[in-house]
Amino acid sequence: MTVVDTLALQHRLVADVHGEVNGSLRLDAARKRFGLPRYSAHHALTDAIAAAELLLAQVAELEQKLGRDLLLRDLSPKRSG
């Protein structure tokens, strides 16, 4: 099964060369980084919309960094080993 985790994607986008992240990976902080509007937290519908909008912003940034359209496997968590 393929999963897409916006938290894992955000970590990949903001981690330094050592894998360290300065700042928060919380949904509201990640959305702020992309200039997305604020929503009230902890409501199922608004949290789902907020996460979906974040995913679209993350995909756009990853496509720009890679210089190509993304494939679903590009969004899967990286496996170690």
N, CA, C and O atoms as CSV, one atom per row, in Angstrom:
chain,resi,resn,atom,element,x,y,z
A,1,MET,N,N,0.840,-1.175,0.000
A,1,MET,CA,C,0.000,0.000,0.000
A,1,MET,C,C,0.889,1.244,0.000
A,1,MET,O,O,1.886,1.307,0.719
A,2,THR,N,N,0.524,2.205,-0.795
A,2,THR,CA,C,1.248,3.460,-0.859
A,2,THR,C,C,0.542,4.489,0.010
A,2,THR,O,O,-0.677,4.649,-0.054
A,3,VAL,N,N,1.327,5.181,0.819
A,3,VAL,CA,C,0.781,6.245,1.655
A,3,VAL,C,C,1.511,7.543,1.355
A,3,VAL,O,O,2.661,7.538,0.916
A,4,VAL,N,N,0.834,8.638,1.595
A,4,VAL,CA,C,1.446,9.966,1.462
A,4,VAL,C,C,1.280,10.644,2.808
A,4,VAL,O,O,0.159,10.829,3.282
A,5,ASP,N,N,2.390,11.014,3.422
A,5,ASP,CA,C,2.401,11.621,4.746
A,5,ASP,C,C,2.914,13.050,4.624
A,5,ASP,O,O,4.093,13.266,4.341
A,6,THR,N,N,2.028,14.032,4.836
A,6,THR,CA,C,2.443,15.428,4.699
A,6,THR,C,C,3.505,15.805,5.727
A,6,THR,O,O,4.331,16.677,5.457
A,7,LEU,N,N,3.502,15.172,6.897
A,7,LEU,CA,C,4.532,15.436,7.900
A,7,LEU,C,C,5.899,14.982,7.388
A,7,LEU,O,O,6.882,15.714,7.505
A,8,ALA,N,N,5.959,13.777,6.822
A,8,ALA,CA,C,7.221,13.265,6.276
A,8,ALA,C,C,7.686,14.123,5.096
A,8,ALA,O,O,8.879,14.396,4.961
A,9,LEU,N,N,6.760,14.543,4.253
A,9,LEU,CA,C,7.127,15.415,3.133
A,9,LEU,C,C,7.673,16.744,3.634
A,9,LEU,O,O,8.663,17.252,3.107
A,10,GLN,N,N,7.029,17.304,4.648
A,10,GLN,CA,C,7.493,18.579,5.193
A,10,GLN,C,C,8.889,18.432,5.771
A,10,GLN,O,O,9.728,19.317,5.604
A,11,HIS,N,N,9.141,17.334,6.442
A,11,HIS,CA,C,10.481,17.087,6.986
A,11,HIS,C,C,11.502,17.054,5.862
A,11,HIS,O,O,12.570,17.654,5.980
A,12,ARG,N,N,11.188,16.357,4.765
A,12,ARG,CA,C,12.105,16.300,3.620
A,12,ARG,C,C,12.350,17.681,3.038
A,12,ARG,O,O,13.463,17.983,2.605
A,13,LEU,N,N,11.318,18.526,3.022
A,13,LEU,CA,C,11.451,19.843,2.415
A,13,LEU,C,C,12.254,20.820,3.267
A,13,LEU,O,O,12.925,21.698,2.725
A,14,VAL,N,N,12.199,20.683,4.577
A,14,VAL,CA,C,12.837,21.692,5.432
A,14,VAL,C,C,14.076,21.203,6.170
A,14,VAL,O,O,14.765,22.006,6.798
A,15,ALA,N,N,14.378,19.915,6.112
A,15,ALA,CA,C,15.539,19.382,6.834
A,15,ALA,C,C,16.836,19.892,6.202
A,15,ALA,O,O,16.932,20.063,4.986
A,16,ASP,N,N,17.819,20.126,7.056
A,16,ASP,CA,C,19.121,20.535,6.548
A,16,ASP,C,C,19.887,19.303,6.062
A,16,ASP,O,O,19.346,18.197,6.055
A,17,VAL,N,N,21.121,19.491,5.664
A,17,VAL,CA,C,21.912,18.385,5.114
A,17,VAL,C,C,22.148,17.269,6.121
A,17,VAL,O,O,22.466,16.143,5.737
A,18,HIS,N,N,21.996,17.574,7.408
A,18,HIS,CA,C,22.175,16.564,8.455
A,18,HIS,C,C,20.848,15.942,8.883
A,18,HIS,O,O,20.810,15.116,9.795
A,19,GLY,N,N,19.767,16.340,8.226
A,19,GLY,CA,C,18.458,15.801,8.559
A,19,GLY,C,C,17.801,16.488,9.736
A,19,GLY,O,O,16.752,16.049,10.207
A,20,GLU,N,N,18.409,17.566,10.218
A,20,GLU,CA,C,17.858,18.302,11.357
A,20,GLU,C,C,16.847,19.340,10.881
A,20,GLU,O,O,17.010,19.943,9.820
A,21,VAL,N,N,15.807,19.538,11.675
A,21,VAL,CA,C,14.772,20.512,11.354
A,21,VAL,C,C,14.752,21.577,12.434
A,21,VAL,O,O,14.612,21.268,13.617
A,22,ASN,N,N,14.892,22.833,12.027
A,22,ASN,CA,C,14.742,23.946,12.948
A,22,ASN,C,C,13.326,24.458,12.801
A,22,ASN,O,O,12.911,24.836,11.706
A,23,GLY,N,N,12.590,24.476,13.878
A,23,GLY,CA,C,11.211,24.940,13.814
A,23,GLY,C,C,10.241,23.786,13.875
A,23,GLY,O,O,10.619,22.626,14.037
A,24,SER,N,N,8.990,24.138,13.739
A,24,SER,CA,C,7.904,23.186,13.912
A,24,SER,C,C,7.499,22.520,12.598
A,24,SER,O,O,7.557,23.131,11.531
A,25,LEU,N,N,7.094,21.274,12.698
A,25,LEU,CA,C,6.532,20.554,11.553
A,25,LEU,C,C,5.014,20.444,11.673
A,25,LEU,O,O,4.380,19.734,10.892
A,26,ARG,N,N,4.436,21.133,12.634
A,26,ARG,CA,C,2.985,21.084,12.835
A,26,ARG,C,C,2.264,21.606,11.597
A,26,ARG,O,O,2.816,22.390,10.825
A,27,LEU,N,N,1.029,21.160,11.421
A,27,LEU,CA,C,0.240,21.525,10.245
A,27,LEU,C,C,0.162,23.040,10.067
A,27,LEU,O,O,0.376,23.542,8.964
A,28,ASP,N,N,-0.140,23.764,11.128
A,28,ASP,CA,C,-0.276,25.220,10.996
A,28,ASP,C,C,1.047,25.875,10.618
A,28,ASP,O,O,1.055,26.820,9.830
A,29,ALA,N,N,2.158,25.400,11.157
A,29,ALA,CA,C,3.467,25.964,10.817
A,29,ALA,C,C,3.848,25.641,9.372
A,29,ALA,O,O,4.395,26.490,8.667
A,30,ALA,N,N,3.561,24.421,8.936
A,30,ALA,CA,C,3.866,24.040,7.554
A,30,ALA,C,C,3.045,24.878,6.581
A,30,ALA,O,O,3.564,25.336,5.563
A,31,ARG,N,N,1.771,25.080,6.888
A,31,ARG,CA,C,0.907,25.896,6.028
A,31,ARG,C,C,1.406,27.341,5.978
A,31,ARG,O,O,1.385,27.970,4.920
A,32,LYS,N,N,1.848,27.860,7.109
A,32,LYS,CA,C,2.351,29.241,7.163
A,32,LYS,C,C,3.560,29.401,6.249
A,32,LYS,O,O,3.700,30.421,5.574
A,33,ARG,N,N,4.437,28.390,6.225
A,33,ARG,CA,C,5.631,28.432,5.365
A,33,ARG,C,C,5.254,28.608,3.887
A,33,ARG,O,O,5.980,29.250,3.128
A,34,PHE,N,N,4.125,28.036,3.493
A,34,PHE,CA,C,3.670,28.128,2.106
A,34,PHE,C,C,2.721,29.302,1.872
A,34,PHE,O,O,2.226,29.485,0.760
A,35,GLY,N,N,2.463,30.098,2.913
A,35,GLY,CA,C,1.569,31.243,2.760
A,35,GLY,C,C,0.103,30.850,2.634
A,35,GLY,O,O,-0.701,31.602,2.084
A,36,LEU,N,N,-0.243,29.674,3.141
A,36,LEU,CA,C,-1.631,29.214,3.082
A,36,LEU,C,C,-2.429,29.821,4.227
A,36,LEU,O,O,-1.864,30.124,5.278
A,37,PRO,N,N,-3.736,30.003,4.042
A,37,PRO,CA,C,-4.548,30.632,5.091
A,37,PRO,C,C,-4.665,29.758,6.332
A,37,PRO,O,O,-4.529,28.536,6.262
A,38,ARG,N,N,-4.919,30.397,7.463
A,38,ARG,CA,C,-5.107,29.686,8.731
A,38,ARG,C,C,-6.531,29.169,8.831
A,38,ARG,O,O,-7.477,29.802,8.363
A,39,TYR,N,N,-6.660,28.013,9.448
A,39,TYR,CA,C,-7.960,27.408,9.741
A,39,TYR,C,C,-8.015,27.108,11.228
A,39,TYR,O,O,-6.978,26.993,11.881
A,40,SER,N,N,-9.217,26.982,11.761
A,40,SER,CA,C,-9.375,26.486,13.124
A,40,SER,C,C,-8.930,25.034,13.142
A,40,SER,O,O,-9.295,24.250,12.267
A,41,ALA,N,N,-8.140,24.685,14.144
A,41,ALA,CA,C,-7.594,23.333,14.225
A,41,ALA,C,C,-8.551,22.392,14.945
A,41,ALA,O,O,-9.466,22.822,15.647
A,42,HIS,N,N,-8.320,21.113,14.755
A,42,HIS,CA,C,-9.004,20.032,15.466
A,42,HIS,C,C,-10.480,19.910,15.122
A,42,HIS,O,O,-11.313,19.596,15.973
A,43,HIS,N,N,-10.781,20.161,13.871
A,43,HIS,CA,C,-12.113,19.904,13.330
A,43,HIS,C,C,-11.867,19.045,12.100
A,43,HIS,O,O,-11.112,19.440,11.211
A,44,ALA,N,N,-12.483,17.896,12.037
A,44,ALA,CA,C,-12.153,16.904,11.012
A,44,ALA,C,C,-12.176,17.465,9.599
A,44,ALA,O,O,-11.238,17.238,8.835
A,45,LEU,N,N,-13.218,18.185,9.239
A,45,LEU,CA,C,-13.328,18.681,7.876
A,45,LEU,C,C,-12.265,19.724,7.571
A,45,LEU,O,O,-11.609,19.644,6.532
A,46,THR,N,N,-12.078,20.702,8.453
A,46,THR,CA,C,-11.080,21.740,8.174
A,46,THR,C,C,-9.662,21.173,8.236
A,46,THR,O,O,-8.798,21.614,7.478
A,47,ASP,N,N,-9.402,20.212,9.113
A,47,ASP,CA,C,-8.084,19.580,9.142
A,47,ASP,C,C,-7.816,18.829,7.834
A,47,ASP,O,O,-6.699,18.863,7.318
A,48,ALA,N,N,-8.826,18.158,7.302
A,48,ALA,CA,C,-8.659,17.429,6.035
A,48,ALA,C,C,-8.399,18.390,4.877
A,48,ALA,O,O,-7.535,18.136,4.038
A,49,ILE,N,N,-9.144,19.490,4.832
A,49,ILE,CA,C,-8.929,20.488,3.782
A,49,ILE,C,C,-7.544,21.112,3.923
A,49,ILE,O,O,-6.832,21.293,2.935
A,50,ALA,N,N,-7.171,21.440,5.156
A,50,ALA,CA,C,-5.863,22.047,5.401
A,50,ALA,C,C,-4.734,21.119,4.961
A,50,ALA,O,O,-3.765,21.568,4.350
A,51,ALA,N,N,-4.854,19.835,5.264
A,51,ALA,CA,C,-3.832,18.867,4.870
A,51,ALA,C,C,-3.787,18.700,3.351
A,51,ALA,O,O,-2.708,18.576,2.772
A,52,ALA,N,N,-4.948,18.694,2.709
A,52,ALA,CA,C,-4.996,18.557,1.249
A,52,ALA,C,C,-4.349,19.759,0.564
A,52,ALA,O,O,-3.589,19.595,-0.391
A,53,GLU,N,N,-4.642,20.951,1.041
A,53,GLU,CA,C,-4.020,22.154,0.464
A,53,GLU,C,C,-2.510,22.144,0.691
A,53,GLU,O,O,-1.739,22.530,-0.188
A,54,LEU,N,N,-2.097,21.700,1.876
A,54,LEU,CA,C,-0.659,21.595,2.152
A,54,LEU,C,C,-0.001,20.619,1.191
A,54,LEU,O,O,1.069,20.903,0.652
A,55,LEU,N,N,-0.630,19.477,0.973
A,55,LEU,CA,C,-0.070,18.491,0.045
A,55,LEU,C,C,0.125,19.089,-1.347
A,55,LEU,O,O,1.161,18.869,-1.975
A,56,LEU,N,N,-0.851,19.836,-1.828
A,56,LEU,CA,C,-0.709,20.464,-3.149
A,56,LEU,C,C,0.475,21.419,-3.183
A,56,LEU,O,O,1.213,21.450,-4.168
A,57,ALA,N,N,0.667,22.195,-2.128
A,57,ALA,CA,C,1.804,23.117,-2.059
A,57,ALA,C,C,3.119,22.342,-1.996
A,57,ALA,O,O,4.092,22.723,-2.647
A,58,GLN,N,N,3.156,21.270,-1.227
A,58,GLN,CA,C,4.369,20.456,-1.123
A,58,GLN,C,C,4.722,19.811,-2.459
A,58,GLN,O,O,5.891,19.779,-2.844
A,59,VAL,N,N,3.727,19.302,-3.162
A,59,VAL,CA,C,3.961,18.692,-4.474
A,59,VAL,C,C,4.537,19.726,-5.434
A,59,VAL,O,O,5.482,19.427,-6.165
A,60,ALA,N,N,3.989,20.923,-5.443
A,60,ALA,CA,C,4.499,21.978,-6.323
A,60,ALA,C,C,5.955,22.288,-6.008
A,60,ALA,O,O,6.758,22.463,-6.925
A,61,GLU,N,N,6.310,22.361,-4.728
A,61,GLU,CA,C,7.704,22.641,-4.371
A,61,GLU,C,C,8.628,21.495,-4.764
A,61,GLU,O,O,9.720,21.728,-5.282
A,62,LEU,N,N,8.200,20.264,-4.521
A,62,LEU,CA,C,9.030,19.122,-4.905
A,62,LEU,C,C,9.213,19.037,-6.413
A,62,LEU,O,O,10.302,18.719,-6.890
A,63,GLU,N,N,8.153,19.320,-7.170
A,63,GLU,CA,C,8.284,19.326,-8.635
A,63,GLU,C,C,9.288,20.379,-9.080
A,63,GLU,O,O,10.087,20.136,-9.984
A,64,GLN,N,N,9.249,21.533,-8.454
A,64,GLN,CA,C,10.199,22.590,-8.800
A,64,GLN,C,C,11.630,22.164,-8.460
A,64,GLN,O,O,12.548,22.379,-9.251
A,65,LYS,N,N,11.817,21.564,-7.293
A,65,LYS,CA,C,13.156,21.112,-6.889
A,65,LYS,C,C,13.686,20.016,-7.799
A,65,LYS,O,O,14.869,20.010,-8.138
A,66,LEU,N,N,12.821,19.087,-8.199
A,66,LEU,CA,C,13.243,17.968,-9.041
A,66,LEU,C,C,13.274,18.320,-10.525
A,66,LEU,O,O,13.936,17.646,-11.314
A,67,GLY,N,N,12.562,19.368,-10.899
A,67,GLY,CA,C,12.527,19.776,-12.293
A,67,GLY,C,C,11.711,18.853,-13.176
A,67,GLY,O,O,11.955,18.754,-14.378
A,68,ARG,N,N,10.740,18.176,-12.577
A,68,ARG,CA,C,9.891,17.258,-13.344
A,68,ARG,C,C,8.598,17.016,-12.581
A,68,ARG,O,O,8.481,17.349,-11.402
A,69,ASP,N,N,7.618,16.424,-13.287
A,69,ASP,CA,C,6.385,16.019,-12.620
A,69,ASP,C,C,6.702,14.901,-11.631
A,69,ASP,O,O,7.570,14.064,-11.876
A,70,LEU,N,N,5.995,14.904,-10.528
A,70,LEU,CA,C,6.206,13.864,-9.522
A,70,LEU,C,C,5.434,12.598,-9.863
A,70,LEU,O,O,4.388,12.635,-10.511
A,71,LEU,N,N,5.975,11.497,-9.413
A,71,LEU,CA,C,5.293,10.216,-9.458
A,71,LEU,C,C,4.853,9.897,-8.037
A,71,LEU,O,O,5.412,10.427,-7.077
A,72,LEU,N,N,3.854,9.036,-7.901
A,72,LEU,CA,C,3.368,8.691,-6.577
A,72,LEU,C,C,4.498,8.161,-5.696
A,72,LEU,O,O,4.545,8.454,-4.502
A,73,ARG,N,N,5.389,7.397,-6.273
A,73,ARG,CA,C,6.495,6.846,-5.474
A,73,ARG,C,C,7.413,7.943,-4.927
A,73,ARG,O,O,8.093,7.726,-3.924
A,74,ASP,N,N,7.443,9.118,-5.569
A,74,ASP,CA,C,8.247,10.226,-5.064
A,74,ASP,C,C,7.685,10.756,-3.741
A,74,ASP,O,O,8.402,11.397,-2.973
A,75,LEU,N,N,6.413,10.487,-3.480
A,75,LEU,CA,C,5.757,10.989,-2.279
A,75,LEU,C,C,5.760,9.985,-1.140
A,75,LEU,O,O,5.409,10.328,-0.011
A,76,SER,N,N,6.150,8.759,-1.421
A,76,SER,CA,C,6.166,7.720,-0.394
A,76,SER,C,C,7.303,7.971,0.582
A,76,SER,O,O,8.348,8.505,0.210
A,77,PRO,N,N,7.092,7.581,1.833
A,77,PRO,CA,C,8.189,7.734,2.811
A,77,PRO,C,C,9.416,6.966,2.340
A,77,PRO,O,O,9.309,5.881,1.769
A,78,LYS,N,N,10.565,7.542,2.588
A,78,LYS,CA,C,11.814,6.877,2.219
A,78,LYS,C,C,12.029,5.696,3.152
A,78,LYS,O,O,11.869,5.809,4.368
A,79,ARG,N,N,12.392,4.565,2.567
A,79,ARG,CA,C,12.655,3.370,3.375
A,79,ARG,C,C,14.141,3.272,3.622
A,79,ARG,O,O,14.947,3.531,2.729
A,80,SER,N,N,14.499,2.900,4.826
A,80,SER,CA,C,15.910,2.711,5.134
A,80,SER,C,C,16.271,1.240,4.912
A,80,SER,O,O,15.446,0.338,5.058
A,81,GLY,N,N,17.530,1.042,4.555
A,81,GLY,CA,C,18.019,-0.327,4.413
A,81,GLY,C,C,17.879,-0.884,3.110
A,81,GLY,O,O,18.260,-2.033,2.886
